[in-house]
Amino acid sequence: TDATRLFGEEFVTRLRPAPTERPPVVVDTTTPRPVVEVEEGVSVQVTDAGRFIVATVDGRAMPIPAEEYKQRLAARLVEQAQTLDAFPEKWIVRGEREKLMEYVRQGGLSPKALRAVEEMEDYDLYDVLADVGYGMSPHTRVERAESFAYKQADWLTQMPPATAKTVQAIAAQFARGGTGGLESNQLLQTPEVRNAGGLNALKALERPAREVLNETKERIFAA
């Protein structure tokens, strides 16, 4: 093999680079948080980077941080109802409320999306908006329904017992359906209201039932 010719010669070999340690491969096994569709064209996503609401800005859908979204929605709301006193006046009247909500939505904003990202599903939209627009401490639907009985005790004691019981049963529907529950065509047909006395009990006040229902609604939001 002619290897003996290398005897006495300086030993030379080709250098091999030392093996480098490869960084460990990290596999993200966490499940990405889903995008929650709130209403048509509006979605909410909570990530490690923060909470975002997808909204349409200048004709393009883009994620907006929750805090910025709240500021935009508050500004839009206050344009139509400048004070906390003016807000319930518009909210209680169904037609006025629908105009107000439509004005907010025309700005590419969704109160329902805000409720979702703030995790306020137990609250009526009234309290969600009163909180963001006017700094009012929000109350859940259940809290409003429960406080109605004792905060409106003086008003209720002026009624015949069956009528007062019926009005309380009506207020209790707010805990389940919020504002919409008080305006349902089936409100007086729900078992609780019907069993308490229903429409006949309301007639004892010698006032149109619609007036009694509206005043009940006003007092619920005042509770």
Wavefront OBJ file of the C-alpha trace (Angstrom):
o trace
v 0.000 0.000 0.000
v 3.109 2.187 -0.005
v 2.250 3.448 3.479
v 5.874 3.070 4.637
v 6.848 6.088 2.587
v 5.035 8.230 5.223
v 7.384 7.104 8.027
v 9.243 10.114 9.467
v 6.933 12.592 7.828
v 4.850 15.106 9.828
v 1.408 13.769 10.544
v -1.204 15.720 8.666
v -4.935 14.994 8.522
v -7.987 16.793 7.271
v -9.730 18.680 10.073
v -13.340 17.901 10.696
v -15.508 20.606 12.275
v -16.739 19.785 15.716
v -20.388 18.820 15.707
v -22.607 21.672 16.743
v -25.540 21.182 19.073
v -28.829 21.736 17.355
v -31.410 23.664 19.325
v -34.283 21.477 20.430
v -37.342 21.597 18.244
v -40.234 23.065 20.187
v -43.617 21.878 19.063
v -46.529 24.103 20.008
v -49.115 21.684 21.314
v -51.487 24.371 22.522
v -54.797 24.577 20.764
v -55.245 27.924 19.039
v -58.135 29.864 20.472
v -60.991 29.906 18.001
v -62.379 32.955 16.296
v -65.890 33.470 17.631
v -68.469 34.692 15.155
v -70.695 37.143 17.029
v -72.921 38.411 14.275
v -72.734 38.456 10.500
v -69.395 39.930 9.456
v -68.181 40.491 13.038
v -65.917 38.128 14.963
v -63.889 38.122 18.154
v -60.560 36.469 18.909
v -58.571 36.311 22.146
v -54.855 35.559 21.703
v -51.760 35.743 23.882
v -51.130 39.130 22.289
v -54.462 40.479 23.462
v -58.143 40.686 22.666
v -59.209 41.692 19.178
v -62.464 42.383 17.373
v -62.531 42.080 13.606
v -64.259 45.141 12.193
v -64.611 46.830 8.820
v -62.427 49.925 8.526
v -62.379 51.853 5.253
v -63.991 48.896 3.541
v -61.449 46.368 4.836
v -61.784 43.819 7.600
v -59.070 44.245 10.199
v -58.522 43.243 13.859
v -58.846 46.103 16.324
v -57.577 45.849 19.927
v -60.460 45.678 22.384
v -59.558 48.928 24.155
v -59.451 50.878 20.916
v -62.710 49.248 19.838
v -64.356 50.368 23.099
v -63.204 53.933 22.543
v -64.605 53.974 19.017
v -67.912 52.507 20.105
v -68.227 54.914 23.046
v -67.608 57.892 20.792
v -70.241 56.688 18.328
v -72.758 56.089 21.116
v -72.283 59.479 22.760
v -72.856 61.224 19.437
v -76.502 60.154 19.678
v -77.026 60.060 23.454
v -74.770 62.656 25.041
v -75.398 61.807 28.710
v -76.248 58.858 30.924
v -79.686 60.411 31.476
v -80.319 60.603 27.740
v -79.201 57.025 27.093
v -81.991 55.154 28.977
v -84.584 57.493 27.478
v -83.577 56.278 24.032
v -83.061 52.690 25.130
v -86.495 52.190 26.681
v -88.367 53.248 23.515
v -87.955 50.379 21.102
v -87.898 52.486 17.940
v -85.392 54.942 19.393
v -83.200 52.102 20.619
v -83.177 50.448 17.207
v -82.140 53.734 15.588
v -79.355 54.125 18.134
v -78.082 50.585 17.590
v -78.226 50.985 13.825
v -76.187 54.181 14.058
v -73.526 52.354 16.059
v -73.463 49.458 13.597
v -73.139 51.836 10.638
v -69.783 52.803 12.113
v -68.648 49.193 11.632
v -69.090 48.481 15.343
v -71.004 45.753 17.145
v -72.236 45.992 20.759
v -72.612 42.203 20.765
v -68.959 41.798 19.819
v -67.969 44.063 22.678
v -70.095 42.011 25.076
v -68.386 38.835 23.882
v -64.818 40.109 24.212
v -65.578 41.595 27.640
v -67.097 38.249 28.711
v -70.337 39.950 29.729
v -72.838 37.442 28.389
v -74.796 37.654 31.677
v -75.412 41.360 31.076
v -78.021 43.055 28.932
v -76.618 45.211 26.148
v -77.973 48.210 28.064
v -75.418 47.647 30.832
v -72.617 46.841 28.393
v -73.130 50.154 26.596
v -73.794 52.202 29.726
v -70.492 50.922 31.088
v -68.376 51.671 28.017
v -70.094 54.929 27.078
v -70.785 56.552 30.425
v -68.785 54.693 33.049
v -71.841 53.277 34.807
v -71.232 50.231 37.000
v -72.927 47.368 35.131
v -75.447 44.954 36.668
v -76.243 41.495 35.380
v -79.740 40.690 34.156
v -80.330 38.608 37.280
v -79.152 41.412 39.558
v -81.512 43.899 37.951
v -84.464 41.536 38.160
v -83.775 40.685 41.792
v -83.240 44.283 42.918
v -86.480 45.373 41.263
v -88.664 43.819 43.987
v -87.167 45.707 46.920
v -86.155 48.935 45.193
v -89.641 49.336 43.751
v -91.439 48.115 46.875
v -93.269 51.419 47.432
v -94.632 51.365 43.889
v -95.676 47.716 44.123
v -97.485 48.104 47.444
v -99.815 50.661 45.836
v -101.175 47.927 43.563
v -103.646 45.136 44.257
v -101.724 42.010 45.369
v -102.374 40.075 42.128
v -101.266 43.046 40.029
v -98.058 43.503 42.030
v -97.333 39.799 41.696
v -97.869 39.999 37.941
v -95.572 43.001 37.583
v -92.879 41.160 39.544
v -93.311 38.148 37.276
v -92.864 40.437 34.272
v -89.686 41.911 35.761
v -88.381 38.389 36.353
v -88.480 37.764 32.588
v -85.686 40.323 32.230
v -83.321 37.906 33.972
v -83.888 35.441 31.126
v -84.332 37.537 28.023
v -83.084 41.017 28.858
v -84.653 43.967 27.063
v -85.963 41.731 24.305
v -87.714 39.540 26.844
v -89.728 42.521 28.114
v -90.839 43.353 24.567
v -91.772 39.859 23.455
v -95.283 39.420 22.077
v -95.511 36.324 24.253
v -94.563 38.080 27.490
v -98.047 37.982 29.008
v -98.429 34.356 27.946
v -95.409 33.030 29.815
v -96.493 30.601 32.573
v -95.085 32.754 35.395
v -96.904 35.909 34.268
v -100.122 34.106 33.422
v -100.199 32.241 36.738
v -99.609 35.470 38.660
v -102.719 37.045 37.135
v -101.666 38.056 33.651
v -103.473 40.680 31.635
v -106.557 40.686 33.842
v -104.437 41.628 36.855
v -102.879 44.527 34.971
v -106.304 45.831 33.997
v -107.024 46.412 37.708
v -104.795 49.517 37.490
v -107.264 51.029 35.009
v -104.408 51.924 32.721
v -103.458 50.495 29.334
v -101.320 47.398 29.827
v -98.719 48.871 27.486
v -98.216 51.814 29.829
v -97.719 49.490 32.786
v -95.205 47.426 30.831
v -93.262 50.537 29.799
v -93.137 51.856 33.353
v -91.990 48.452 34.579
v -89.191 48.579 32.015
v -88.181 52.079 33.098
v -88.019 51.008 36.738
v -85.968 47.914 35.905
v -83.269 50.079 34.349
v -83.468 52.464 37.274
v -82.936 49.575 39.726
l 1 2 3 4 5 6 7 8 9 10 11 12 13 14 15 16 17 18 19 20 21 22 23 24 25 26 27 28 29 30 31 32 33 34 35 36 37 38 39 40 41 42 43 44 45 46 47 48 49 50 51 52 53 54 55 56 57 58 59 60 61 62 63 64 65 66 67 68 69 70 71 72 73 74 75 76 77 78 79 80 81 82 83 84 85 86 87 88 89 90 91 92 93 94 95 96 97 98 99 100 101 102 103 104 105 106 107 108 109 110 111 112 113 114 115 116 117 118 119 120 121 122 123 124 125 126 127 128 129 130 131 132 133 134 135 136 137 138 139 140 141 142 143 144 145 146 147 148 149 150 151 152 153 154 155 156 157 158 159 160 161 162 163 164 165 166 167 168 169 170 171 172 173 174 175 176 177 178 179 180 181 182 183 184 185 186 187 188 189 190 191 192 193 194 195 196 197 198 199 200 201 202 203 204 205 206 207 208 209 210 211 212 213 214 215 216 217 218 219 220 221 222 223
